[in-house]
Amino acid sequence: MSRTDEPSAARAGSDASAIERAAPSSEHPTAAVAGPMPPPADLPVDIARVHRISERWVPEPGVPWERCTWDVGAQSLGEGWDNVLWPVGELDGQLLVARVARRASARALLSREVLVLRVLATQASELTMQIPVPLATGPDAVLIPWIHGTTAAAVSEDGRSVVARALARMLGQVHSLPVPSIDRNPVRGVPLAGRADAFAEDLRRAGLDPERCRRALARWEQGVSAPVWHHHDRLLHGDPHPGNVVVPDGPGRIALIDWGDATTGDPASDLGALLLHDPWADVLDDYRAAASWPGLEDDEVWDAMTRRARAWGTRVALSLCGAYGPDHPLGRTGHRMLGI
């Protein structure tokens, strides 16, 4: 669901290693700030395919299906690394969109995302932020309501602090939930040492000045040298960077979208992405106050967690700088993190 380039809309869908390839997905491109081009689709999405899917929706329990009205749009709302968003109707005046897999590799991600969102839906009223609600599933597709707003990557400095603190509490809640049985993501929540080659390549490509390069390398080495995660794995969002957080245009809760990278493992990788929102705020303290997983109260465990989190944040920042220019909201996000 990475919503990296759009000015004001929300959605859902990326792939398990989008940032690891230095190219987070973008399903709402704009002419003003171009991001990386997604790979060719091996499951092309056109209006005919969307019509076929719309004839085969299987509603989720409790969805007021009789109140849905159907009107498949003439074209998509955007296309990302793995999915295409297509308007298909309304429910009580709210736009409904089909997230349709455009690559065979995205099928598993879409299924995993639906599973996780179903689990989270049981806790939705207690969560700090809103989440996408799966309304129905279809062949290689999921039906969701459109969440209007602007990505956190494009909000003001004051807004970033508000978002960061809300996200810190949200991640604390999510990481403390029972862990569902889902496949592990090979590049999220894993030991940092396994990402050393990717870090080195992104550091080389980022073109940082010597001082920023030195600081980035120091934070990475501090994280790698910290004790590895040895507690029970926690449920992770997987990719909560500022392109995957939507701030509403008006009243309403901030939304955390794009659960396609959800996994289990070390919470530090999620916390690294949290730091991208506002690296100067005490967001890690906010997270610790909201979370309740066993071991969190141990200061040694917490110190190691924060060191790994700052290394993860540096890792993702380098990826963003390599994928986007300094004038792009996500490029600025990466450079801001690397400047501290």
N, C-alpha and C positions, 0 to 999 in steps of 0.2 A: 504494500500500500504506500510505498514511498511517494510522497507528493512533492517532488523536488522543484518543479519549474512553474507551477501554475500560480496566477495571482490571487484567485479567490474561489476555491472549491475544494472538496475533500473526497477521498476515494480509498481504494485498497488494492495493493498488490506489487510485490517485488520478488527477487529470487534469492535463494539461500546464500549466495556469495556475491551479491551485487557490489557492495562496497569493497569486498576483497578483490574484485576485478577492477577496483578504482572507478567504478561507474554505477552508482546507485540508480535505480530505475526512475523513470519520469513518465507519468501518465497524463500530465497536463503541461505539455511544452508551450512556451510562448516565443514569439519572435524576438523579444527583447533580450532574453538570456538563454542562449542555447546550451544544452547539456550534451552528454555523450549520446551517440546514436545507439539504440538498442540493436541487438543482432537480428538477422532475418528470422521471420516467423516460419516455423515448420507446421504450424496449425493456423493458417491464415483465417482472419476473422473478417467477415463481411456481413451485410444486412441479411442475406439469405441464411447464413449460419445462425445469426441471432434469432431470426424468426423460428428456426427449427428448435432451438433451445427453449424459446418462450412457449412452445407447445408441450414441453416436457418438464416443466417445473414441478418439484416435489416440495410443497410448503413445509416449513418447520412447525412443530406443534404450537398451537395457540395463535398463530398468525391469522388476522382477520382477512382471509383471502377474498371473501366476497366484497370487500371494500376497495380492492385493488382495481384500477382501470389501466388498460393496456394500450400503448401507442409507441411502437418501436420507432426510434428516431432514424433519420435518413443517414446519419453518420455518427462516428464514435465521438466521445468526449475527450479521448486521449488514449495514447498507447505507451506502455512502459516496457520494461525488460521482459516481463513474463506474461502480462495480461493487457487486455483491451477493455476499456470501460464504455458501455453502450447504454444510452437511455432507453428504457422500455416501458415506462408508465409512471403511475403515481399511486400512493397510498395516503388517503386523507390529505391530499394536497402536497405531500412530500415526494420529490422526485425519486424514482427507483432506477437503479442502474444494474446491469449485468456485468460482472467481472468475468471475462472469458479468457481462458488460457490460450496464448498465442504460440506457445512452445510446449512440446511434449514433456520437457523436464519440469514444467510448472504444475503439472497435474498433481504430483505428490505434495507440493507446497500448498496448493489450494485446498487439498483435502486436510492437511495438517492444520491449516489456518481455521477452517470451519470447525474442526474438532476442538481447538483451543478456545475459539469464540463461544462455542456452546458451553464450555466449562465456565468461562468468565461471565456469561449471561446470567448464571445463577447467582452471581455476586454483584451484578451491575449496579444495583441501587446503593451499595456500600462503597463502591470505588470512587476515588477522587475525580477521575476523568471518565468521559464517556468513551465507548468503544463501538466499532461497527457491529450491527446486529444482522446476522445472516437470516434472511426471511425465507429463502428457498434455495434448493440446489438443483442443478441440471447437468447435462452432459458437459463436463469440463468447465463448469461455470457455477457462480454463486450470485444470488440476488441480494443486494444491500440497499439501504437508503443512502442517498447522497447527503453528506455533511457539509454545509456551507461554511466557509471561513477562509482564513489565510494561514499559510504554514508559519510555524514558529521561526523559520529561517528568515522571514521577511518582516517580522515585527520590530518595534522600536526597542531601544536599550532597556527602558523601564519594563516593557512588555516581556522581554526575554527573562528577566528576573522572576516575574510572576509565573511564567510558564515553567521555568526550571524548578521552582519550589513545588508547583503542582505535580510535575512529573516525578520529582523525588518521592513525594508521598505515594503516588500511584505505583511506582516501581517497588517501593517498600511493601505495599499491599500485595501486589502480584507475586513477588518473590516469597511471600509468606503463605501463599495458598497451597493446598494439596497439589502434588505434582501428577499430572496426567501421564498416561503411557503414550509417548510420542517418540518419533525417531530423533536421534541426536543430529544437530547441525555440525558439520565438520569444521566450521570456522567461527563459531560463536560459543562462548562459555567454555572454551578449551584452554589448556595450559598455554601461556604466552610463548614458551619456548618453541612450540610447534608452528608459530607464525613468524619466526625470526627471518626466514628468507623473504617473505612477503614484506615485512617491515623494511628490510634493507633495500629492496627494490623501490618501494614507495619513497623512502628517504632520498634515494638517488634521483628519482624523477621529480621530486618536489622543488628542487632548485633553491633551497633555502640559503640565506646568508650564513657564514660560518658560526656566528653566535647562536642563531636559532637552531641550526643543525646540531650544535653541541648540546643545547638544552633538550632537544627532542631525543637525542641518543641517551642522554643521562636519565631522563624519565623512563625510557624504555628499559634500560639496564636495571634501574631500581625495581621496576615491576617484575622483570624476569628473575631477579635475585630474591624476591620476596617468597616466603613459603607458598607452595601451591595450594589450591583449594582441595581440602580433604574431608569436607563435610558432605552430607547428603545433597545431591543436586537439587537446585531450585528451578521453578518454572521461570523462563526468561522471555521477554518480548523479542529479543534478538537484534533489533535495529532501531532503537528509539531516538535517532538523531533528529535535528530540527525539521527535516523534510517530512517526517512522519508524525508530526504533532500539528493539529489544526486548531487555530484560535477562532472562535465563532465571530461572525460579523456583528452580532448583537448579543443579547442575553443568552446565557447557556454555558454549559461546561466545555472546557477544552477537551479535545478528542485525541486519543492515541490510536493511530491507524496502522495498517500494514503489519499484520501478525503472521505473514507468510514465513518469516525467519524464526518464528517461535521455536524454542528448544528447551532443553534442560542442561544445567551445568553451573559454572561459576558465575555468580551475580556480577562480578567485577566487569565483565564485558558490557553489560547493560549500563553500569555506572560510568564507564568510560564515555559512552554516548551521551549520558546525562550531563557530563561536564562540558560537552560542546555547547549546550544551551546557555550556560553562564559560568565560565570557569572561575570567576572571582567570587561568586556567591557561596554561602555555606550550605550548598545543596546536599553534600554528603551527610552532614549532620541532620538535615531534614529527613533524609532517607533513613538514617539509623533510628531516628525517633519514631518513624512510621512502621518500620519492619519488625517482625517478631520471629524470625527463623532461629532455631537453636544454634547457639554459639556466637550470636551477634554481640552479646554483652561482653565477650572476652576482648580486652583491649589489644592483645597481641593478634588475634584473628582480624580485628578491625583495622589495625595498622597495616597488616599485609594486604587486606582487601583494598584499602585506599591506594597503596602503591601500585597494585595491579590495575586498579581503575584508571589511574593517571597514565599508565602505559597504554592501556586500551584506548583512552581518549586521544593520545598522541598518534596511535596507529590509525584510527579512523580519520583524524584531522589530516594526516598526510595523504590518505586516499582521496579525500575531498579536494585537497589542493591539486592533486594530480589529475582529477577528473574535471574540475571546473576552474574557470578563470577567476581572478580576484574581484571582478565586478559581479559575479554571480552570487546570489545569497548563500549558497552552500560553499562556494569558494571562500567567501568572507568568513563563514563559520569556521572553516579549517584554519585559515590564517590567524583568526582571533585566538583560537586555542593554542596555536604554535607560538604565539607572541608572548605568552605569559612566562 
